[in-house]
Amino acid sequence: RAIRRPPAPRGPSDRVGPRCRGRPRGRTGPRRAAVPTPPRCGPAKAATAFCRHPEGRAVRLRELTPADAPRCAELEEVLFPGETPWSSRIFREEMAQPFNFYLGVEGAIEEPTPVKLLGYAGIGMMGPAADPEFEIHTIGVDPAAQRRGIARMMMDNICHIADLKDAPVFLEVRVGNDPAIGLYERYGFAKQGIRKNYYQPSGADAHVMVRPRQSDRPED
């Protein structure tokens, strides 16, 4: 599963196109939020949590660093062929933004393959610190590791971060990407509109989806 919003314009993907939100500039707020412990992963130390892979192997959730940019770019080439996939440079620049936070899941797909990054996700906080919004910039999982709970592990944390701030979460997802849309709907996202020709160069449209702030959602 993968989604993408275009990178913020820079000098010398699903990528080049208008955005409904811009990155915050000159706003107050924390530089980094620690990765909260996902509800079903037990204790975590710092920004790391361990979960059990459905096939019995452990995978690790952690904050991404610029050293992970090449692997993220490698996965981009696989997940977004022909859609101007992000380069290592773009990932490093996104990770360096003070209101962005990138996390990932690493592990071995099967024994005895080495441990590597299997999934990555990035979010940005926008608006005043007292009343923020979050936007999911990107989320993707290695095709060989899909349907094993890795996307859910990252979404658990993204939604938990937003709930700690009682903030809504926005994202764009390609029209027709039914598996991803179904995942987001299970997390309480609803379609809010269509962005025509959002993904370039394909010209594919995107759904805008929003997950309301916790205080605006009906109690379970």
Order of alpha helices (4+ residues) and beta strands (2+ residues): beta-beta-beta-beta-alpha-alpha-beta-beta-beta-alpha-beta-alpha-beta-beta
